[in-house]
Amino acid sequence: MRAGLVVLLGLVVSISACDRPTPVAPAGATTDAVDLIPDYAVSPAAAVDAAGVGASLLPESLRLTAEQKAAIAALHEAFMKATAVDVAALRAIEREAHAAIEAGKSRDEVRAIIAKAQPIRERLETAFKKLQGDVWAVYTPEQRAWIESHRPRACGPADIRLTAEQVKQIRQLQEDFLTAVKPDLDVIRAIAAEARQAREAGKSREEVAAILARAAEPQRRVTAAERKLQDAILALLSPEQRQRWNCRHR
């Protein structure tokens, strides 16, 4: 459904990553989200590195190169295409569960609907772990060392859920972000491919560097869009939800 660069910042995932059960809204309730789709499965707005720390938090000296961003973009695009059928199935189950809640079905009936999602979520988790490993391999040893040293803090026992409206708004923000950055991502991928071909053709380091330098401006725009997305999502969260996010990233 969607494809593009991993924003590399665990926003929504961070809120619910600690001891998160399969969410179930009480029968008849319409304010709680039946959110069956992991954030990483529908948007790159989630940390995918093995330590759970977004690479966009890397210091300037360790920032991802254009070639690394292009490689990660390709990995995430392949992941999104491979899991599209399962994501669509989860969306159908979400709709069915919401319809049951609106119809006043019992909690057990809603749980029975949601239970159909479990094997699908397990497949997505397996695919996501592979994506994490593949992205981890793109980082340099220095980048991996920094990320390892900045692992998220424990969140504590509180379980703060997103509402259905928050989920809807966040997914729309993610959709808008991907639409906005796609042209720049395409440029970055093309430049990275050109640089690789130049290197394979025996061009000098200076010539390859000159090619990669053309990616600086699109990279800057993508980074600015990432920050804008982060701010927009945080603005939708309650003080308690923002505190949960902060506990994992300070």
VENFEN-V402487 format. One line per field, one symbol per residue. psi: psi as a letter, one per 30 degrees, with the letter a starting at -180 (. if undefined). A space follows every 50 residues. Layout:
psi: ???
//
This chain:
psi: ellakkfhjjdeeeegfjhjlkkkkkkfkffkkijfjkefffkghkkglf fgkkfffklefglkleeeeeeeeeeeeeeeefgeeeeeeeeeeeeeeeee eefglleeeeeeeefffeeeeeeeeeeeeeeeeeeefflleeeeeeeefh kklkflfkjjlkleeeeeeeeeeeeeeeeefeeeeeeeeeeeeeeeeeef gglleeeeeeeffffeeeeeeeeeeeeeeeeeeefflleeeeeeeeffg.
//
